[in-house]
Amino acid sequence: MTGRPLRADDTFVHRPVGALRTPSETAVLGVVVSIPDPWAQLLVEWRGKCGDPQASLVPPHVTLLPPTEVPVGRRPAISAHLARVAAGHPPFDMHLAGTDTFRPVSEVVYVAVAGGTTECARIATDVRTGPLARELAFPYHPHVTVAHDVPADMLDLAHAGLSDLEAQFRVASFTEFEQLPDGAWAVAREYPLTGAPSRP
């Protein structure tokens, strides 16, 4: 059975989901590259400064698998699948630089991924196979959301305020999140990237 996307914009949001499904039968999962501190804290602070209600509820991340509803009975197969994917990819360096926006298509300002895009795309493609096979609402574009569905002047504030941001760090794992009945996101499991480095 393939994963079922929940929303057309494929964003991680804190929203009660109990009314949308039967918790005992399905789970809502997402897979991300987590942004480490000190940059994570900086992005949380900026998201709060812009009035984004998700600031303290959705950790800064680069999405590999958007929120996807899956049968609970498939969780062991999904865990095994994600472990295989992680074992097939080596750690890599990520570089975040400056800001961009999806406006006017979507009211989002984000920090751009300047290095590590190819690795994210490869992992994301492999994640979205097997028990997590699904289509995307938009072409895959790795990014870190910093303002979403806030007034235009707040989007502009985020765009300008983080335009000089530079961050470089090693990505050694990806994270599976599960959405709880109250809408919060909780870490389900970390998957270390243990694949052999590609030869030059």
Disulfide bonds with the S-S distance in Angstrom:
none
